[in-house]
Amino acid sequence: MVLTGRESLIRLIGKRRRFLPNRHSILSDPIPNPIHHQPEQQQPTTPGDGDNPQNDAVQCPVCSLTLPPDNHRINSHLDSCLSQPKQSGTKRKFTQRTLLQLNFTRPDNLTHADPDSHAPDFTLRKKLQFSESPIADNDSAAVINESSPLLSESNHIDANHYDIIDNIDDKCNIFEVKLETLIVGRRYADQEEVCAGDTVSLSRDSQNVKDPNAIKVVSVDSGGCSKFLGYLPRELAQYLSPLIDNYGIAFQGHVTSVPKHSRDAVPIQIMCHSTPDGESKYEDETFKCLWKNAQHVVESAIKNPSSVKYQLNFCLMIQEALKNNIHLLTEDEKTYMESFASLSNDSQRLFIRMYTRKGPWFRMSSISYPEILNTQKAVKELAEKEYICTVEDGNQLCESDMNDILDVLTVSELREILCFLLKKSCGHGMKKQDLMSSILSTYAGLWPHLSNMFLARTGFCIKISSKAESLIWRIERLFFLNGEQDLSSFLLVDIGKIKYPTYTCTILEPIFSNRMDLLAFEEAVEVAQVMDEALDANKTDIILRCIKMAESRVSTVLPIQYSTSKSVSTFHNLFTASWVYSKVVTLGISFLEQERRYSDAIDLLKLLQNVFTCDVKRGYWALRLSVDLEHLGYIDESLQVAENGLLDPWVRAGSRMALQRRVLRLGKPPRRWKVPSFSKSVLRKIPEVYVQGRPLNSEMGAKNRFYNEEGTQCGVEELALDYYAAEGWQGVHTESGIWLTIFGLLMWDVIYADVPNVFHTRFQNAPLDLGTDSFYTARASIIASHLQQIHDGMAEEFLIKSWETHNGTSCRGVNWDRHSLDELRAAVTCVRGSCLASFCKLLCEDYRSWSSGMPDLLLWRFCGEYSGEAKLVEVKGPKDRLSEQQRAWLLMLMDCGFAVEVCKVKPL
């Protein structure tokens, strides 16, 4: 059984951490009893309350837990904290007296920080223009930053758009300067042999869909035939292209050497060949800036060859994360991370290679990379700077390293050790994990001897230090703002697999206002990871402990943070420890329900409802609470919960539909005599049609398979498409896919509008607030104007413009490969503008609730050249029934004016 909330938790965790600094405390420290807050205790603060320190939350200096500003509760908590021993068993130096001498209040807001402080001033408007990262060469993509903006498609020349290199000569002579560069993108070139000394010239490729600044490298043979050899690196092309386009400069050069493989980058040397007007027009500042930047790119490429692009990306990530989040790090952490730049190239590259590999331990004998010249020296430097740990003696290893060291050994080495332990030949045919388990189960009392036995086979071993791993993980999280992206995101851009949209990043406030919030968030993610690992290993005791810990954190912290919650959910809530713990508790509820521990699940559901007053999950919680109460026989209470849920504005979509149907089912006389006002709407008849098919199988839980008229096997959706095709309908089986694609294309300019604080990184495929209520409120005026144009018939024009302008660019929900432009145009043409406007408004208002559950089929047929009709169909097999989300969608679509239908497939 799939637990509800598991996938959401996995996405939150992202790439699992190898080292969890709080694992010991999570698994062993006493868990305080949760304090269940009643709804009436949550009083919203009024304007001006924040000026009174007594109304602010405080943090315990012992365990860092956030506490309500209640003296009795603070004293009780401190007594409990001080009575608990530290993990190491040493006595605490804190006492009640010393604690009371501390500044035991919440830190002031960053906007009131000391002007001499090193914390960044987020009250200042900071604008960054991020590019779609167009790529002319998929071998060498530019690292885009503030100081390296790309040219716009119009190639409008403005000196302010470029970095002005210091010390530009008054006279800019370009005729004697030779530029050493490369031909890249060879896999797109003509398959012609390249020879050293071949003459080459540059040719603009302004129609390149991936990079309007693209420059082709061509050669001309003795017969006058032009051969396409590849592209210039786009870092250089972005500066040379305006020189060619706007100043008429031509470049020629020659191939300096030939690589081993035909698709590898080819070194060339180029220089200015001819100009139409001499040098008279090359004295303006824009020209000088462009030329000097081109020289700077060439010099940088010589110092940092493309083979170590990952090194540049890694250093860029550290640099930007430190600059934008300096207030979240201690002086020691800042010094430590800044020291990475002082490491030698070999040391930096080795560390990055190790960090991106599985690990944690690596044999020194197996580390060999062509770009690292002296591995031994790099290891020594990294060990001195505490970036890695080394081991060459078994006495240096602790018992907790056992499993990790075993993973370094090969199957034959593990089998050899197992045979030694058991004093007999064994292990043949056993998998690696089984061999490791057998060794771990038989090593009791032999660890010192075994460790030397392991190292005798592995030799000198190294791993990343826990300090480095923790800080780099934090830097990665702060840079990407999620757990799913990592350094591979740079690589995907570099090789042209992903292209991110153009948007303006306007940062007025940080994601984490202070270090306390960041550390609490990190600990919450650790709890989530521990629970996820425990679910994989089926360790019920650890699962229950994580649930209990999340419950205690929710009980203590959240009522304070959410007492000031607004009527609109914002994306900032997604970066709080409380939100992470709510995910853990929600998954825990599903686990408890699976174990039929309904009373415990009910307690947790009530807690979440009392604490999270503004969350779209409230509908799911209300539904599960009503269901679990019914499981225990409390029908009246179950009905009351369902009725109260319908009064909650945060109960939406499928959850609202499910609660309405529960009220109608449970509220029959004599419990309720009055018929609810929504009964007619909920019980509306959805049109149905029936299709017969010859079944292939009818196994319980298996996907229904049928034979169509041609005798080939198909699913129920394909069978339905054949049925509708006979009536003249065209269509696709897509569920929500085509509709999210249409929404993304129609609303592209709205999604990437200039709204403060919603774009923080260059690797976003959507604003941070998409999926929250604040998305609509922050763009209400431009959404209204845009929807009116769609209503008035501009949808197809918007669709074509977005497709042609942004084709291939990553946008949440948009699938460029699944649907052709012709299919999308046909669908948009046949759906009335009023219907499209209503649909788009629904997703703008609540993308999170309505982005799933759409009908299976979208059908259309033309009534004329420019008009037609459309129909949405939900297909159900013989034993299937509509989910509440699907029913809610069908009724909502009917309200929006769509033609909908349920197609039920019946066996012959």
N, C-alpha and C positions, 0 to 999 in steps of 0.2 A: 504494500500500500504506500502510495506517495503521500508524504506529509505536506499539508498546506503550509506554505511559507518557506519551504526548503530551498527552492530555486532562488527566491528573493534573497535569502541569507547567503547563498553561494555567490551571487552577484555582488553583494555587499562586501564579502571577504575578499573576493578576487583571488589573486595569486597568494597562496598560503605562505605565511611567514615561516622561515626555518627556525628562528629563535624567538621565543615568546618570553620577554623579560618578566611578565607577571604570571607565568604559568604556575609557579610554585604557590603563590598566594591564592590564585584562583582555585587550585585543587586542594589546598590544605588549610588556609586561614579560616577562622570561625566566621560564619555568615550572620550578621545581625538580623534580629527578627524584623520582618517587614512591618511597616506602619501603614495600615490601610486607611486612606483618607476618604471621607465622605464628600459627596458633591457640594454640600452646603459649606464645607470648610474652604472651598476654593473661591475666594473673593478677588475679583480683578482689581488691580491697583489703579488708582486714579492719578491723573496728571499731577506731578509734583511729589509723588511718593518716593521717587528715586532720589530726591534730595535729602531724604532722611535716612541715615545709616541704619536705623533700627528696622526699617522695612526691607533691607537688602539681605540676600542670602550670604552666608558665611561659609568658609572652608575650614575643615579640620586640618591642622598642621601635622597631625600624626598619620592619618590615613588618606588625606586629600578628599574626603567625602564632603559634598555640599550639603549644608544643613539649613533648616528654616531658622529665622531670627527669633527663636524662642529660647530664653535663658535656661529654663528647666531642661529642655531637650538637648541643648548644647552641653550642659554640665553632665547629664546622664550619658551622652555619647562619649565625652572625654573620659569619664570614669571607666567606661567599657573599653575604650581604646587603650588606655594606659595600663589596664589590668592584663592585657594580652601580651605575651612575649613576642619579641621580634623573631623573624625567620631564623636568624643566626643564633638565637638563644641568648644574646647579650642583653643586658639591662638597658632600658630606655633612659635617655638623659632628660626627657621632658617630665615636668611635673605640672600640677594644676597651677601652681604659683608662677612658674616660668611661662606657661602658656598664656596666662592672663595678661602678661606683660607684652605680648606680641600685638601687632596691629591686626587684630582678628576681625577684619571686615573685608568685604568684596573690593577688589581694586577698581579704581576709577576708570571711566570709559577712556578709550584711546584718544578721543577727541580733546580730552582735557589733560593730556599727558604733558609732562615737563618739556618745554621747548628744547632743553639741552639733552633730552633723552635721545637714544639711538633708534627708538622705535619709529617706524615710518608714519608720516602724517597722512592718514587715509581720508581726511576731510578734503584733501586737494584732488581735483579732477585729473585723472591720468588716462590719457587716450593712447591706445596702440592700435595700429591697423594691421590685422592679420590677413594673410593671403590665402587663396585656395591652394597654394603650393603647386602652380602649374609646372609640369615637368616636360622639358623638351628631350632630356636624356634621362632614361630610367636607371642610369648607372650612378649618376652623381647629382643628387638633389641638394638644393641650398638649405642651410639652416637659417630660417627666417627669424630675425629679431628686430628690435627697435632700430638698430643702427644699420640694418640691411633691408630696407623696404624694396619690394618688387615694383616694377613699373606697371601702371595700369594698362588696360588693353588699348587705350587710345594713344599710348606713348606720349602723353602730354609732358612737355619738358618744363620742369620748374626746379630751380636750384634748391629750393626748400625741401624737395622730396628726397634729397640725397645727403649723405654725410659729406661735409666739406673737410677734405683731408688738409691737415695743417701744413703750412709752409709751401703752398702752391706757388710755383714760379710765375713771375709776371708774364713770361713768354712760354707758352706750352708747346714744346717741340715734340711731335709724335713720329717724325720720320726716321729717327735714328734708334728708336726703342724697339727691342725684340721681346716678344711675349712668348714665354714657354708655357704651353698648355697641352690639352689632350683632346683626342677625338673619342667621344663616348657614344652610348646608344648604338653600338655596332650591330646589335641583333636586328635593328630596323633598317640597316643599310643594304646596298647591293652586295651580293656575295662575291666581292672582287678582292683579289690578293693585293696587299699593300706592301710596297717596297720602300726601304730607306732611301731618302732623296727625292721621292715623288713630290711634284709640285701640287700644292693645294690652294684653294681660294675659299672665301666665305660667301654664303648666299643666304639672305633672309628668308625665313619661313613664317611669315606673319599669320598665315591661316592655320597654324598648328593649334589644334583644339586644347592641347594640354599646356602649352606655353606660348603666348603671343609674342614673346621675345626670342623665340627659338632661332638659332643660326645654324644652317647646314654647312658641313664641310664637304667640298666636292673637289674632284681632280679631273683633268682633261688629258686624255691619251693622245698619242701622235695622230690618230685618225680624227680628232676633234670631237670624240664622244665624251660626254660628261658622265662621271661616275659619282654616285652618292656614297660617301664614306661613313657618315655619322653626323653627330652634332657637337657643338662646343658645350662645355659644362655650363649649366644655366646660371651659376654664380657669376661667370664672366659674361655670358650672353645678355644678362639684364642691363649691363653697362655699355657693351659694344653695339647692341641693337639700335639704341637711339642715335649713336654716332653714325651708323650706317644710314638709318632712315632720315634723320634730320640734318646731317652735315655732309652727306654724300661721300663718306670715306669708304675706301675699298681696301681689303686686306688680302695679302697673299703670303704663302710660306711654303714649308716643305716638311716632310716626315723625317724625324730625327732618328727613330729606331723602330723596330718591329717587335711586337710582343710575341710570347710563345704561342698563345691561343688566338685564333682569328677574331673572337668576339671581345677580347680584352681591349682596354683603352689604349689608343695609339698616341705616343708622344709626338708633338709637332712644335714647330717654331713659326710664328707669324709676325708680320710687321705691316705698317701702312704702305700700300702700293701706289695709290694715286688718289688725287682729289680734284674735283672740277674747278674749284675757285682758289686754289692756292691756300694760303694760311690766313687770309684776311678775316675770315669769320670765326676763327677759333680762339679768340681772345676773351670771350665772355666767360663769366664765372660758371655757368652751367656746363659748358664744354670742358673746362678745366676740372671741374668736380667729377664728371663722368670718366674722363681719361685717368685721373689719379686713382679713382676707385677701381677701375679696371686693372691698373698696375698693382694696387693693393691686393686684389683677389689673386692675381698671379703669384705674387710673393708669398701670400698665405698658403697657397696650394703647394708651393715648393717646400715650405717648412712643415706642412701637415699634409702628407700624401693622402689620397682618397682611400687607401687601404685601411686607414685608421679613423674612418668617419665616425665609428661608434664612440671613439674617444672624445671627439669634438662634441658629439651629442650629449655624452655623459657629463662633461664639464659644463656645457651650457645648462643642463638641467640643474646641476648644483648651484651654479651662479645665479640663475633666475629664482630658484626656490629660496636661496639665502636672502637675496635682495628684497623679495616680496614678503618674507615671513621672518625677518630678523628679530622681531619682537617675541617670537615663540621659542627661541633657542637661548640656552645659557651661554655665557662667555666661553666656557670650556668647549661646548659643542660647536660654536662658531669657529673657534680657533682650530679645532680638530678638522672640521670640514674644509676650512680655508687652506689647511695644510696640504690638501690633496693636490692643489695646483702646483705646489712646490716639488712634488714627486717627479722623478724622471719619467720619460715617456714609456720606457719598458715597465716600470712599476705601475703606472696608471693603466696601461693596457692589460697587464696580467691581472690586476684587481678586478677590472671590468669583466674580463673573460671569466673569472671565477664567480663573480656575482651573478652573471647571467646563466651559469651552468647549474645543474641540479644540486650537486654536492651532498652534504657540506664538506666532507673530506675529499682530498685529491692526492693521488700519488704524484710525487715530484717527478718520477720517471715517465709519467704519461703526459706531462705538460710540455707542449711544444707548439709554438705558433710562429709563423714566418716573420711577422712584424715585430716580434720580441727578440732582440739580439742577445741579451744576456739574462737568462731566466734566473740563474743563481743570485746574481747581484740584485735583481728586482725583488726576489723573495726576501733577501736580507734587509733591504730598505723598507719594505712593507712591514716586516716583523718589528723593526726598530720604531716605526711610527704607529705601531699597534693596529695596523689594518688587517693583519692576518695572525694566526696562531700556528706554530710549528710543533711537530713531535717526531722524535727519532728514537726515543727510549720508552719502553712500556710503562715505566714508573711515572711518566708524565701524563698518562691517560687516566681518566676516572671511569668508574663503572657505567656512568650515563652515556659515555661515548661508544659503548659496546656495539649497539645496533648500527650506528653510523659507520663505524670502522668495518664491520662485517660487510656492509654494502659495497665497500671498495674492492673486496676480494672477488675473484672470479669463481665460477661454479666448480671448476676443478680444484681450486685452492680450498674452497669451503668443504668439498667432499674429502679432501686429504685431512683437514683438521678434524672433521667428524669421525673419520676412521681412527685417528689417533686417540680421540677421547673415548671411543667405544671399544678400542682394541680389536677391531674386526673390520673387514671390508664391508662397506655399506654405502648408501646414498646414490647408487646408480639409478638413473631415471628420475631422480627427485629434482624439482624446480628450485631455483635459487632461494625463494622465500621460505620454502619448506626446509631447506638445508640450514638457513639462518635460524629458524625457529627451533630446530633440533639441537643446534649448538647452544642456543640460549637456555634451553631446558636442561642441558647436561653440564653446564660450566660451573655449577655451584662450588664455591670455594677455590676455584682455579683461576680467578681473574688475573692476578699478577703474572702467572705463568702464561696464560692465554694471550695477554696483551703483547708480550714479547714474541709469542708465536705468530701473532698477526703481523706485527711490524717486521718480522724476519722475512715475510713474504711481500709485504707492501713497500717496504723501504721508507724513506723520509716522506712524511705526509704533512700537508698544510690545509688550513681552512680559514675562512673569513672570521674575524673576531666578532664576538657578540655585540660589541660596541659599534663597530662599523656596520654590521648588518642592520641593527636597530635604527641607526641614524640615516642610512641610505634608504631604508624602507620608509622612514618618515619623510625624507626629502622627495621620494617618488610619489608618495601620497599627497603631499602638499603641491607638487607640480601638476599632477594629472587630476587631482581631486576625486579619484575613484580607485578601486582596487583592481579593476579589470585591465587597465592600460599600464604598460611599463616601457622599458627602453625599446622594445620591439615596435612601438608606435612610430619612433623615429625611422626605423628601418623600413616599415611599410610605406612611409611617405617618400623615403629616399629612392626606393625601387619602383615607385609609381603605383603601388597597389591601392593606396588610399589617398584621396585628395580632399582636404578639409575646406569648408566654405570660407568666403570672405565675410568678416564681421569686424566691428569696432569694439575693442575691449576698453570699457570705461569703468575703472575701479575706484569706488568712493569709500569702501569699507572692506576689511578683510573677512575671509571666511571664518577664521577663528580669532576672536578678539583678544584672547590671552592664552598663556601657556597652560593654565589650569584646565580650560575647556579642551585643548588639544590632547593633553594627557588622559583626561577622562574618556575622550572619544577613542583613543588608541586602546585603552584598557577594555572598553566595551567591544571593540573589534576582536580583541584577543579572546574574550569570553565567547563571542560568536564562533570563532575558529575552533576553540576547544570543544564546543558543543557539536560543531559540524564533524570534527574528527571522531568524537564519541559516537555519533550516529552511524558513521561508517564502520566503526569497530563494534557497534552494538553494546556499548558499555552504559547500561542503564543508570548505574550509580553516578557516573560523571554527568550524564544528561540531566538527571534530576538536580544535581548540585548546580549546574549552570542555570537551570530554570530558577532555582531558589535564589541564586546570586542576582540574576537579572531582576527578579521580583523585589528583592530588597533595595536595589538601586532605584528602581522605578518608584517604590514607595517613598523613598527619602528625598530624591532629587527632583523628580518631575513636577510635583505640585507647585514648587516654587517657580520653576522656569516657565511653566505653562499658565501660571496665574495671570501673566501679562499677555497671553496669546490674543491675537487679533481675530477678527471674523474671517480672515483670509489666510490660508496656509501659504507659507513661503518656503523657498528651497533651503533657507538657513536651518530649518528644523532637521533637514537630512544630514547635517554635519554636527549633530549633537549626540552625546553619549546616550541620552534618554531615548532618542529615536532608534538607535541600534539595539538597546535593551528591549524596546517594544517588539522588535523583530524576533529577538530570542524568545520572549514570552509568548508571542503569537505562534511560533513554531512549537514551543513547549506545550501549548494548549492542544495543538493537533496531536502531539505525541501522547499526552494524557488521555485524550479521547480515544485514541487507538488502543490504549491500555484499559479503557473503560473506567477510568478514574474521573468520573464526571464531576464529583464534588470539588476536587482540586481544580479542575478546568473552570468550573463556575466561579471559584474565588478569584482566579487570575483574570477572567473576563470582566468581572465587576471592577477589579482594580484598574484595568486598562481603560474601561469606560469612565471611571471617576477621574482619572488623571489626564488622559488625552482628550481634551474637549474640542480640539480642532484637527481632525484627522479623517481622511476618507476611509480608513479601515474600520471606523466606528460601525459602519453598516455590517461588515463581516462579523465583528464582535457581538453586535446585538443579535444577529441571526444565530450564531453558535450558542450564545447564552440561552436563547429561547429554545433551541433544539435540545441542549443538554438538560435544561430544566424539565422538558417533556420526557426525556429519557428516565429521569428520576421520579416521574409521576406527578410533578408539580404543574399541572395543566393551567391553573389560574395564573400562577406566576409567569409561566411561559407566555401566555396570552398578553399579560400586562407588559412584559418586556417588549414584545412585538409591537404593541400599540404605542408604547413610549418611543420606540425606535423610529416610527413613522413621523413623529413630531420633530425629529432631529434633522436639521438641514444638511448634515454631513452623511446621512444615509442616502445613497444614490444608486442609480442604475440597477444591476441585477439584485443587489442586496435589498433594495426597497421593494422590488417586485416580489422577492421571496417572502419578505415580512408581510406584505399585503395579502399574499395568498395564505400565509399562516393565520393571519387574523380572520380571514374569511372561513378557514377550515375549523379553527379552534373556537371561534366566536359565534357558533351557532346557538340558538336558543336551547337551554335556558340561560347559558352564560351571558349572551348578549342578545337583546331583542331588536335593537336598532341596526339596520343594515348600513355599513360604512358607505360614505359618499363615493369612494373610489371603486366600489364593487363593479359597476357597469364598465368602467374603463379597463379594469384588470381582466374581467371575464369576456372581453370583446372576442369575437370569433375571428381567427386569422384564417384567410382562405387556404384551402387544402386541395391538392390533387393527388391522385394515386397512380403509380407506375408499377407494372408487373415485370418481374425478371426471373430468370431461372437461376436459383442459388447454387453456388459452388460449395459453400460450407455454411454451417449454422452453429459453430462452436461458441459456447458462452465466453464472452470476453474477447473473441477474435474479431478482426475487422471483416465486415460483410463483403463477400465477393460474389459477383454474378457473371453470367454469360450475356453478352449483348446480341443483337440481331445477326451480327456477322459471325457469332460463335466464339469470339475472343473474350478473355477474362477482363473484368473491369470492376471498379468500385461503384458504390451507389451514386456518387456524384457524376461519374462518366455516363452511367446509365440514364440519369436525369438529363444531362446535356444532349444525349441522343434523342430523348423524348421531345425536348423543346426545339431541337434543330428541325424536327419534322414539322413544327409549326412556324418555321421561318425565323426562329431566334438564333442569334449568335451569342457567344458568351464564354466566360472563363470560370474555372473553379479556383477561387483565390481567397475566400474568407475575408479577413481584414486587410490582406496584403495590398490589393489594388486600391482600396479606399485610403489607406494611410499614404500610399504613393501619390494619389490624386491630391490629398490634403497637403502634403509637403510641397508639391509643385505649385498648387494654386496659391498657397499662403507663404511662399518662400520669402518674399520681401517683409512679411510680417514677422516670421520666425526669427529672421536675422536683422531685425530692426535695431537701431541704436538705443538700447535700454541699459541704464547703469547696472553694474554688478552682476550681470547674468553671463558674461563671458570673461573667464579668468585665465584660460589657457588657449594655446593655439591648436589643441587637439580635441575640440568639441564639435560634435555633429548636431548639437542643439543647444539652446540656452539652458542654463541651470534651472530656470523656473518652469520649463515646459513639463506639464504634469502636476502643477500646483495651481491654485486659484489665482495667484498673483500674476500668472501669465496673461490672463484676460484683462485684469484691472490695470496692469501697467501699460497696456496697449489698446485700451478701449476705443479711443478715437480713431486710430488708424485701422483697427479691425472693423469697426462699423463702416468706414469709408470703403474699405476693400471688399467687404461682403456685399455692399450695395452694388458695386461694379459687377461682382459675380452674379448677383440677382438680375442685373440688367443685361446679361448675356456676354460678359467679357471673359468667361471661364476658359474657353478654348484658347483665346489669345494669351492669357496668363500661362496656361499649360505649355503652349508651344515655346513661349519666351523662356520659361524656366528650363525646359528640356534642352533647348539649343544653347543657352548660356551656361548652364551648370551641369551638363551631362557628365555623369561619372563622379560627381562630387558627393561626399558622404553626408547624408542628411537622415536623421532618425525617421524610420518608417518608410523611406523611399527605397525601392528596389529597382535599380536601373535595368537589370538583366532579365527580370521575370516577365515584364510587360513591354511591348513595343509602343512607340509613339502612336501608331495607327490605332491600336487597341484603346489606349487612353483617350485619344481624341474621339473615337466612336462612342465610348462610354460617356464622356463629358457632353458631347453633342446631344445624345439621346436623353440624358437626365436634365430636367428643367433647371434653369438657373435658380429659381426659388428653392428647389430641393437641395441643390448643391450649397447654397448660402446657409440654409438651416443646418445641414450636416457639418459644414466647416465651423459654424458658430458653436455647435455642440462640442466639438473637439477642442476648440479654443478655450471654452469655459471649463472643461474637465477632461483633459486628454487621458489622464490616468484611468478614469472609470470607464471611458467609452472606447479605448483603443483596442479592445478585444471583443470577441463574440459576434462579429458581423456575420450576416448570412453567407452560406457556402458559395452560391453562384451569383454572378452579375451577368444579366442577359440584356441584349439590346437588339433592336431591329429598326431599320430606317423606313420612314413613311414617305420620304422625299429625299432630295439631295442634301438638304441642310436641316432636316428635322427627323425625329424618330421617337421611340418610346423605350423605356427601360423597365426592368423588373428584377427584384432581388428575391432569391429563393433559398430557403433553408432545407437541406435534404436530410431525411431520416431513414435509417434502415428499419427492418421489421421489429426490432426490439429496442430501438432508440427512442428517446423523448427529448423535448426541448429543455435546455437548461434555463434557469431563471434569467441569466444574462442574455441568452439568445431571445427569450420571450420579450425581455425589456427592449432589446434592439428592434425587434419586429414591430412592436407597438409604437416605439418612438419614430421609426421610419414611416409608419402609417400616418402619424401625426404631422410629419414633415412633408407629406404629400407623395411619398414613394409608393409604387405598386409592389406589394410583397406577397409571398406565397410560401406554404410549406408543402414540399413534395415528399410523399411517403412511398417508399418502395416496398412492395409486397411480393412474396414468392409466388410463383405459379402453382 
